[in-house]
Amino acid sequence: MQKNKLLSKVFEVPHTADAAIDVLGRSLEELFINAALGMLLILEVNSQERDVGYEKILLAENDHESLLVAFLSEILYLVEQKRYPSNIQVKISGSQLESTFQCFPIVSYNREIKAVTFNQLNIMQINGQFQTRIVFDI
Amino acid sequence: MNINDFRQISEYEWEIKRGFQSGMRVPVIVFADVQMLHESMKDTSLQQAINAAHLPGVVKNVCVMPDVHQGYGFPIGGVAATSLDNGVISPGAIGYDINCGVRLMASQIEYTEAKPFIEEIINKINSLCPSGVGKGGRLKLTKNEIEEVCATGVRWALRNGFATNDDIAFIEDRGCIDGANPSMISSRAIQRGMPQLGSLGSGNHFIEIDIVDKIENKEAAAILGLKKGCLVLQIHTGSRGLGHQVCSDYVKSFQHVAGKYRFNLPDRELVCAPLDSREGKNYLSAMCCAANFAFTNRQLLAFYSRRAFEEILSKIPGSFNLYTVYDLAHNIGKIENHEISGKGQTVCVHRKGATRAYGPGHNDLPGKYKEIGQPVLIPGSMGTHSWVMLGTNQAAQKSFSSCSHGAGRVMSRSQARKRFRGEKVRERLYEEGIFIRAGSMAGLSEEAPQVYKDVDRVVRCVVGANLASKVARLKPIAVIKG
């Protein structure tokens, strides 16, 4: 399977109908941030330079996979509301997440993601590196 | 997998036996010719069907349609029925775009007369029916109005002047599935639905003007109002952000439910709840809300398309009426009665990228169609034919009265972008006599005709397996892609 490198730690995985990425991170927090950046690349967002302030997301779920789906779903919702998150910071404690980011107005985006799915989602730590696959419904 | 893993039942039916993988509760039946079977082994779609055969309470067999391709848990083109007594309902096996489906509208407008106006008509539809990424509808509804849409479906459109009784008569479930309870959907789902009713969306959603270019069953075509050389319109869309949110909410909350009921599933996207549990009933009720929203969404697009035809064609004499032939769901869970092992049983039929296909005589069909069976709509790509077919009584025995929903993708979106340029796709289709209006050229390249299977081949399999019979073939002349 030939993967297309989107970022240094985000690879696009071929998928017949939808979209999938493999994401790496030196920490869980970095994995979550890279996953968000990968998703934003798939959406192909054009945003304005004008910062409209900081926002915060607080989430609590039963496990890290649920937390990742919930986190990315929140970002998807922000994009639908025409707000682009930048300089994303993530703190994870147990199965709780706190994320802060700057928001910029979105001019347009080229692709719609219907949802973040649990399909093939499995956060693993291999050789000190966190990794997972994420499949999006397009 | 390889061909030796299948038992051939007929030229178009193949079985993966229950014992193929541990945990399978039923076999998988694949409807395909040998070439399509080989092609379906190139991605994970058949493994996803095998995973679906693990669902608790699944009965008889999981079915895989000829247009199958890889999904995100359950295959696109998959059908699984679960027992109402001890079975489950799985939101992921229905999909995020709940009641994504197709509306077919027909007319007595001769293409030869309307030809000079086709570009104007498609431009008018394009201006009245918002499409593309992030685009909402013309109406901005309140929370209460969205709840009313969810609870009453197309009857809301009728009360507000956007539908006729004739439209309602020819929509699956008359445009409103009973049991919808808006209190079962989240405030975010409602909020996302408020600006989106009457919008097409993006991806593979479309509005398409076609010509009826071949009639295969004259009597049935006459009953459906399909006349050779006349214009018809297809609308393909679903429940937009409201439906996506409903599915996301329940897939998330069911992650906890799976543990509670000790379900052992091969994929977390297949999480489910017993149909007779509080969680299962709540989801079913929420799903009905999203399905009713989707029926109403297609109704509004039909209303504005009808208006476009009337406005533009009023310049020439004749009737410009567009009447609803049928409107059907292809991502849905339906409570239906089926014969299993010689006995009638009530089941929840999960159809993910599959269309209901009732045969002649079924009680749920509109009176006009009772003798011929349910219209089945199989759209091709924007450059190829679509088919109007009829459900058969054999489909009741073989596939829980289900059939293919389209051509089915064969190429990934990123590969399509590398291989095709949107501008070139549009140019080539224009040379073939097809006007294209698209939200973005990148999106158009992802939907190039070459990324889909040969729809005629899919239809040949469907007919060969006796799941549906041909009525008419449609040729595209103008397409709006989201």
Interface residues (C-beta under 8 A of the other chain):
Chain A: N4 E12 P14 H15 T16 A17 D18 A19 E44 N62 D63 E65 S66 V69 A70 S73 Y77 E80 K82 S108 Y109 N110 R111 E112 K114 A115 V116 T117 F118 N119 Q120 L121 V135 F136 D137 I138
Chain B: D43 S45 H69 Q70 G71 Y72 G73 I76 G92 G95 Y96 D97 V133 G134 R188 R192 G201 S202 G203 G241 H244 C247 S248 V251 K252 Q255 H256 D267 R268 E269 V271 R409 V410 M411 S412 R413 S414 Q415 S440 A442 G443
